[in-house]
Amino acid sequence: GLATIQYGKSYLFIYCFAFLLITLAVIQNLIKSKHGRAIIAVRDNEIAAESCGLNIMFYKCFGFAVSAFFAAARRSPISFSLPGTGMYSGSN
């Protein structure tokens, strides 16, 4: 099979640091937005948020999707530094 591309640790450090800065900017903007305030309201008090007319299920799913995206995106660069974890590794 094809060999997996291995990246050096300095490249991964720069990539992870850049991703950290982008993540912080995105999360700060999300928290200050309408949807971020709704997620915080649902987290603090579901009954009060529902009485204000917020769709509780939508914002719970939206918060889960955002957290799942950032968890998966955080783990992806680490997989490129480990041997045998690329797209073409394993047996056929």
C-alpha positions in Angstrom: 0.0 0.0 0.0 0.9 3.6 0.0 3.0 5.1 2.8 1.3 7.4 5.3 2.6 11.0 5.3 4.5 11.7 8.5 4.7 15.3 9.8 7.4 16.6 12.1 6.6 17.7 15.6 7.4 21.4 14.9 4.9 21.4 12.1 2.2 19.9 14.3 3.0 22.4 17.1 2.5 25.3 14.7 -0.7 23.7 13.3 -2.2 23.0 16.7 -1.3 26.5 17.9 -3.0 28.1 14.9 -6.0 25.9 15.3 -6.2 26.9 19.0 -6.3 30.6 18.1 -8.9 30.0 15.4 -11.0 27.9 17.8 -10.8 30.6 20.5 -11.9 33.3 18.0 -14.8 31.1 16.8 -16.0 30.2 20.3 -15.8 33.8 21.5 -17.9 34.9 18.5 -20.3 32.0 19.1 -20.8 33.0 22.8 -21.5 36.6 21.9 -24.0 35.7 19.1 -27.8 35.1 19.4 -27.2 31.3 19.2 -24.5 31.4 21.9 -26.7 33.3 24.3 -29.5 30.7 23.6 -27.2 27.8 24.4 -26.1 29.5 27.6 -29.8 30.1 28.6 -30.6 26.4 27.9 -27.6 25.3 30.0 -28.5 27.6 32.9 -32.3 26.9 33.1 -34.2 24.9 30.6 -37.6 25.8 31.9 -36.9 29.5 31.7 -35.4 29.2 28.3 -38.4 27.3 27.0 -40.8 29.9 28.5 -38.9 32.5 26.5 -39.7 30.6 23.3 -36.4 28.9 22.6 -36.4 25.5 20.9 -34.6 23.5 23.6 -34.0 20.4 21.4 -32.5 22.4 18.6 -30.0 24.2 20.8 -29.0 21.1 22.7 -28.3 19.4 19.3 -26.5 22.5 18.0 -24.3 22.6 21.1 -23.5 18.9 20.8 -22.6 19.3 17.1 -20.3 22.2 17.8 -18.5 20.3 20.5 -18.2 17.2 18.4 -16.7 19.2 15.5 -14.1 20.7 17.7 -13.3 17.4 19.4 -12.8 15.7 16.1 -10.8 18.6 14.6 -8.5 18.6 17.6 -7.8 14.9 17.3 -7.1 14.9 13.5 -3.6 16.4 13.5 -2.4 13.9 16.2 -3.3 11.0 14.0 -0.9 12.2 11.3 2.0 12.0 13.7 1.3 8.4 14.8 2.6 5.5 12.5 -0.1 3.3 10.9 -3.0 5.6 11.5 -3.3 7.2 8.0 -5.9 6.6 5.4 -3.9 3.8 3.7 -2.7 1.9 6.7 -3.9 -1.5 7.6 -4.5 -4.7 5.6 -6.8 -5.1 2.7 
